Amino acid sequence: MMKLSSALLAALVAATLLSACTQMPTERQGVTDLRPQLSFKITDEALRAARVLVDGLDMGAVDEYGEGVAALRILPGVHVIRVVLHGRTVIEEKLYVADGVNRTLRVQ
């Protein structure tokens, strides 16, 4: 009889412990990147190797920031955007971009 009551007691304790296990509420936090984004629509395949300069800083090839594929994130404010191929300026544009703005520049 002692064994039965020990088993019953163990089952009761286990059931109590399992029913008491609850998950504490959690809070997920995330940071949304609202920096302006630039992408480029390339109309001439020969221009894929052109370089993107933002305020005189080389940011890489135009092809890296193709429309619908990737975007160049920049800080909000006024910037001079130049696309240069073999020392020749293909486009140069001074623009103001604010947080959350996505701009596509046509390279032709």
Secondary structure, DSSP 8 states (H G I E B T S, - for coil): -HHHHHHHHHHHHHHHHHHH----------------EEEEEE--GGGGG-EEEETTEEEEEGGGGBTTT--EE--SEEEEEEEEETTEEEEEEEEEE-TT-EEEEEE-
